[in-house]
């Protein structure tokens, strides 16, 4: 039996919620409304992972901010230039490009394994559903949902085959029947994500993370954190 590696988010309360950090060998989904902290958590986790000598692939469809990267990386205590060299950013501008980027991830993992010049430990897709949500036609949306499920399945296969951690972010929509926010992407995306965290705004800069699904931790656990200029931080008591 191979025990998963765990990669720190740089925020102790989030790491504890996850049983020690983001697990290798599986897909973790972060979902929540805009500004709930999804990208900040992804970016800080990528920086922490790279600071410890690992290679990170960041698939970006949201428009990653270089300024925000510099803020968080400068605050983490590592060499910003060295950290930046270990994070490979791919930009996707369409659903098709997103699929191509995921295929490129596997090729890079295979090449680096042969060359032994730095192991890829973490893959981030931010956001998995931005192009899916932009499609208004119902029939077309169903086809894209299947394609989305295929993309996330590919990431899950990569996670298991190469023992890497995969984090995806997801948007939310309002369920008109009960007035609640729900994760986009349908049941397939929920099934393929073996760990799921919902993020909520609770106040000025304050956020709550709720564990909705986990392989070894009790569901329903939650923690609070703050988003500051330095990144994602524990609430000082």
Secondary structure, 3 states (H helix, E strand, C coil): CCCCCEECCCCHHHHHHCCCCEECCEEEEEEECCCCCHHHHHHHHHHHHHHCCCEEEEEECCCCCHHHHHHHHHHCCCCHHHHHHCEEEEECCCHHHHHHHHHHHHHHHHHHHHHCCCCEEEEEEECCCHHHHCCCCHHHHHHHHHHHHHHHHHHHHHHHHHCCEEEEEECEEEECCCCEEEECCHHHHHHHCCEEEEEEECCCCEEEEEEEECCCCCCCCEEEEEEECCEEEECCC
